[in-house]
């Protein structure tokens, strides 16, 4: 007679499902169902409205990918909003004077240069990234305002606006292509490369990472340059979609990007992150903003809701880090 315990699995052999890993997906589904039922007569479920949510969140998603790398390495970048404005304005001015290629190079160059400056100060001068990027956020917000004397610069190059904003390929809007490609590349870089592994090791324990041979300063420089470059891409997407650049671009995105990344499963203290989770978090924040607008809530009410979500996400993030 077979032993009834022969088929029993020893304790610890079963891999427990950590529900915290799926909070963002449950949250996304819950918010979607809530708005689907409460706003079913307000156009929330129309294809046009759902498509607009994805299009409007494309720049935020691109910035969120960069912030996943930064937070996973144990640092933070508060300057991404200012980089968006400076990059978009630099691109617009260069396009008007020298053409599209010069504009793209100017926009990307501005973002990478600011990211490099942040990275050098953090990685080699060893200043706290919070203070460094807080300072550069204010510095380049001022630069964006003075760059064109608070004027909006039109972007009329049809190739640029089509590629970065209003165009489509195989019937799919270019902004959706930018989202899909950015997330795919970011996910592979984060999960399948040595650089991604070194980023996580640095964020988990930078001293141990250094002892094991990882060039920690290079990793920190790399993630801050990556963040600056992706913020520059977001600036180009804004300029292409709006067909203009202004100093206010990206001004209110920092809070949304941080919320998307932390809600998506990236730990605030480093050592863990998720590019796909950041995408879902970005779409969640976009859907939340869209639904609250359709419900008639004011801008201040929307800010309160986003702030509460960030507080909840940070609490979960810190609790998981302490385990």
SULPEUR-V578990 format. One record per pair of residues at least 24 apart in sequence whose C-alpha atoms are under 10 Angstrom apart, sorted by the first residue. I is the first residue (numbers start at 0). GAP is how many residues later the second one is. Records with the same first field share a line. If there is no record, write none. Layout:
I: GAP, GAP
This chain:
19: 245, 296, 297, 300
20: 243, 244, 245, 253, 256
21: 242, 243, 255
22: 240, 241, 242, 254, 290, 293
23: 236, 238, 239, 240, 241, 253, 254, 256, 257, 260, 289
24: 238, 239, 252, 255, 256, 259
26: 236, 253, 254, 257
27: 252, 253, 254, 255, 256, 257, 259, 260
28: 255
30: 253, 254, 256, 257, 260
31: 252, 255, 256, 259
33: 257
34: 252, 253, 255, 256, 257, 259, 260
35: 255
37: 253, 257
38: 252, 253, 255, 256
41: 249, 252, 253
42: 248, 251
43: 243, 246, 247, 250
48: 238, 241
49: 236, 237, 240
50: 122, 125
51: 234, 235, 238
52: 229, 230, 231, 232, 233, 234, 235, 236, 237, 238
53: 121, 122, 125, 228, 229, 230, 232, 233
54: 110, 111, 118, 119, 120, 121, 122, 123, 124, 186, 228, 231
55: 119, 120, 182, 185, 227, 230, 231, 234
56: 118, 119, 122, 199, 200, 222, 225, 226, 227, 228, 229, 230
57: 107, 116, 117, 118, 119, 120, 121, 122, 124, 176, 179, 180, 221, 224, 225, 228
58: 25, 116, 119, 120, 171, 172, 173, 174, 175, 176, 177, 178, 179, 191, 194, 198, 223
59: 119, 170, 171, 174, 190, 193, 194, 196, 197, 198, 200, 218, 219, 222, 223, 225, 226
60: 117, 118, 119, 121, 122, 169, 170, 173, 195, 196, 199, 200, 214, 215, 217, 218, 219, 220, 221, 222, 225
61: 116, 117, 118, 119, 120, 121, 124, 165, 167, 168, 169, 170, 171, 172, 173, 175, 195, 213, 216, 217, 220
62: 119, 163, 164, 165, 166, 167, 168, 169, 170, 171, 172, 190, 191, 194, 195, 198, 215, 219
63: 119, 163, 166, 167, 190, 192, 193, 194, 195, 196, 197, 198, 200, 211, 213, 214, 215, 217, 218
64: 117, 118, 120, 121, 122, 125, 161, 162, 165, 166, 192, 195, 196, 208, 209, 210, 211, 212, 213, 214, 217
65: 116, 120, 157, 158, 159, 160, 161, 162, 163, 164, 165, 191, 195, 209, 212
66: 156, 157, 159, 160, 161, 163, 164, 190, 191, 193, 194, 195, 199, 206, 208, 211
67: 118, 122, 155, 159, 189, 190, 192, 193, 194, 196, 197, 198, 199, 200, 202, 204, 205, 206, 207, 209, 210
68: 117, 120, 121, 127, 130, 131, 134, 150, 151, 153, 154, 155, 157, 158, 197, 201, 202, 203, 204, 205, 206
69: 59, 129, 130, 133, 149, 150, 151, 152, 153, 154, 155, 156, 157, 198, 200, 203
70: 128, 129, 132, 152, 153, 187, 190, 191, 195, 196, 197, 198, 199, 200, 201, 202
71: 118, 124, 126, 127, 128, 129, 130, 131, 132, 151, 194, 195, 196, 197, 198, 199, 200, 201, 202
72: 123, 125, 126, 127, 128, 129, 130, 131, 132, 133, 143, 146, 147, 150, 151, 194, 195, 196, 197, 198, 199, 200
73: 55, 125, 126, 127, 128, 129, 130, 131, 132, 146, 193, 194, 195, 196, 197, 198
74: 47, 53, 54, 55, 127, 128, 145, 148, 149, 193, 194, 195
75: 52, 53, 54, 55, 56, 57, 58, 147, 148, 151, 182, 192, 193, 194
76: 38, 41, 42, 52, 53, 54, 55, 56, 57, 59, 60, 146, 147, 150, 151, 177, 181
77: 51, 52, 53, 54, 55, 56, 57, 58, 59, 60, 176, 177, 180
78: 35, 36, 39, 51, 53, 54, 55, 56, 57, 58, 59, 60, 61, 62, 148, 149, 152, 171, 172, 175
79: 31, 34, 35, 53, 56, 57, 60, 144, 147, 148, 149, 150, 151, 152, 154, 155, 170, 171, 173, 174, 177
80: 56, 57, 59, 60, 147, 150, 151, 153, 154, 166, 167, 168, 169, 170, 171, 172, 173, 174, 176
81: 29, 32, 51, 54, 55, 56, 57, 58, 59, 60, 61, 62, 146, 149, 150, 153, 165, 166, 167, 168, 169, 170, 171, 172
82: 24, 25, 27, 28, 29, 30, 31, 32, 53, 54, 57, 58, 61, 144, 145, 146, 147, 148, 149, 150, 151, 152, 166, 167, 168
83: 24, 26, 27, 56, 57, 60, 144, 145, 146, 147, 148, 149, 150, 151, 152, 153, 154, 155, 161, 162, 163, 164, 165, 166, 167, 169
84: 26, 55, 56, 58, 59, 60, 146, 147, 149, 150, 151, 153, 154, 160, 161, 162, 163, 164, 165, 166
85: 24, 25, 28, 54, 55, 56, 57, 58, 59, 61, 145, 146, 149, 159, 160, 161, 162, 163, 164
86: 24, 25, 27, 57, 141, 142, 144, 145, 146, 147, 148, 149, 152, 158, 160, 162
87: 56, 65, 67, 143, 144, 145, 146, 147, 148, 149, 150, 151, 152, 156, 157, 158, 159, 161, 162
88: 55, 56, 58, 59, 62, 63, 64, 65, 66, 146, 147, 150, 155, 156, 157, 158, 160
89: 54, 57, 58, 63, 142, 145, 146, 155
90: 62, 64, 141, 144, 145, 148, 154
91: 60, 61, 62, 63, 64, 65, 144, 147, 148, 151, 152, 153, 154
92: 54, 55, 60, 61, 62, 152
94: 59, 60, 61, 62, 65
95: 57, 58, 59, 60, 61
98: 58, 61
99: 55, 56, 57, 58, 59, 60, 61
100: 59
102: 57, 133
103: 56, 128, 129, 132
105: 126
106: 122, 124, 125, 126, 127, 128, 129
107: 120, 121, 122, 123, 124, 125, 126, 127, 128
108: 119, 120, 123
109: 118, 119, 121, 122
110: 114, 115, 116, 117, 118, 119, 120, 121, 122, 123, 124
111: 112, 113, 114, 115, 116, 117, 118, 119, 120
112: 112, 115, 116
113: 26, 110, 111, 113, 114, 115, 118
114: 106, 107, 108, 109, 110, 111, 112, 113, 114, 115, 116, 117
115: 105, 106, 107, 108, 109, 110, 111, 112, 113
116: 104, 107, 108, 111
117: 102, 103, 106, 107, 110
118: 98, 99, 100, 101, 102, 103, 104, 105, 106, 107, 109
119: 97, 98, 100, 101, 102, 104, 105
120: 100
121: 95, 98, 99, 102
122: 93, 94, 95, 96, 97, 98, 99, 101
123: 92, 93, 94, 96, 97
124: 92
125: 91
128: 91, 95
132: 91
136: 114
139: 107
140: 106, 107, 110
141: 105
142: 104
143: 102, 103, 104, 105
144: 101, 102, 103
145: 101
146: 99, 100
147: 97, 98, 99
148: 98
149: 96, 97, 98
150: 94, 95, 96
151: 92, 93, 94, 95, 96
152: 86, 90, 91, 92, 93, 94
153: 85, 86, 88, 89, 90, 91, 92
154: 84, 85, 86, 87, 88, 89, 90
155: 83, 84, 87, 88
156: 83, 86
157: 82, 85
158: 81
159: 76, 77, 79, 80, 81, 83
160: 75, 76, 77, 78, 79, 80, 81, 82, 83
161: 78, 79, 81
162: 73, 74, 77, 78
163: 69, 70, 71, 72, 73, 74, 75, 76, 77, 78, 79
164: 71, 72, 73, 74, 75, 76, 77, 78
165: 71, 74, 75, 76, 77
166: 73, 74
173: 63, 67
174: 62, 63, 65, 66
177: 55, 56, 59
178: 100
179: 99
181: 48, 93, 97
182: 92, 93, 95, 96
183: 91, 92
184: 90
185: 88, 89, 90
186: 87, 88, 89, 90
187: 87
188: 86
189: 83, 84, 85
190: 82, 83, 84
194: 24, 27, 28
195: 27
196: 74
197: 73
198: 24, 71, 72, 73, 74
199: 70, 71, 72, 73
200: 69, 70, 71
201: 68, 69
202: 64, 65, 66, 67, 68, 69, 70
203: 63, 65, 66, 67, 68, 117
204: 65, 66
205: 64, 65
254: 48, 51, 52, 55
255: 25, 26, 29, 30, 33, 47, 50, 51, 54
256: 24, 25, 28
257: 24, 52, 55, 56
258: 25, 26, 47, 48, 49, 50, 51, 52, 53, 54, 55
259: 24, 25, 26, 46, 49, 50, 53
260: 49, 52
261: 47, 48, 49, 50, 51, 52, 54, 55
262: 46, 47, 48, 49, 50, 51, 53, 54
263: 49
264: 48, 51, 52
265: 47, 48, 51
266: 46, 47, 49, 50, 51, 52, 53, 54
267: 45, 46, 47, 48, 49, 50, 53
268: 45, 48, 49, 52
269: 47, 51
270: 50
271: 45, 49
284: 24
